[in-house]
């Protein structure tokens, strides 16, 4: 009788190869380069055609810059947008295409650069994103925004960073505890343990302590901003589980949280919902903003 061998499980019911696939979006969306090319071209068109201030510094390093797309009227709500790209690729310049949807709705849109792994470690990526939010608050008048109507959004790895912004102790940053009035996290990861166990850790270099420090689900505060947690029907199962588990944990703690399961959308479709007025994601955003 032939002996049967099974590969050991490394996370839930996944062996190493299966877990790696769960954290590789090209497995389900092999034509991802088409999305990225379209987004880059649309972003270039936006920067060429609407009012914006580019490459504004919010920190000491060359990577700590942001692009500002002001609202038509001063005293507007402000959205700080944190781009995705597995923490290791993309740029604010490929994330201007979302700006018109917010500007047309009367909000200022700030697209943030924060550096990339492995050059910048996870702790520093998170610190820079928090610093960008503090800069937006402290410079709201310069931006034409209202410091009391500050929101944060992100997609994919940017949603993870937005989750870390949501759990920030802003009092320690010399701001009010409720500085951020809402967080919109789409297709994100909120517990980095399976990420650490996957091939992504070849460039993230997470140890157990860094994984714990940078997992939003492990650091929920008593006072949290309202959150919208979105994910696509055609996401990888792990990305859906990550979003659902984080949303359920928030709800169990009594925090305001809305889940959006976006029918028919893959990982990259979900990110593009930030540019689509009348879609479920932006409808949820503007509901919170109002």
Secondary structure, DSSP 8 states (H G I E B T S, - for coil): --------EEETTEEHHHHHHHT-GGGT-TTHHHHHHHHHHHHHHHHHHS--EEEEE-SSSTT-EEEEE--SSSSEEEEEEE--STTTS--GGG--TTHHHHHTTTEEEEEE----TTTS-HHHHHHHHHHHHHHHHHTHHHHTEEEEEEEEEEETHHHHHHHHHHT--GGGGTS-TT-EEEEEEES--S--HHHHHSTTHHHH---HHHHHHT-GGG---SS--EEEEEEETTS-HHHHHHHHHHHHHHHHTT--EEEEEETT--HHHHHHGGG-TTSHHHHHHHHHH-
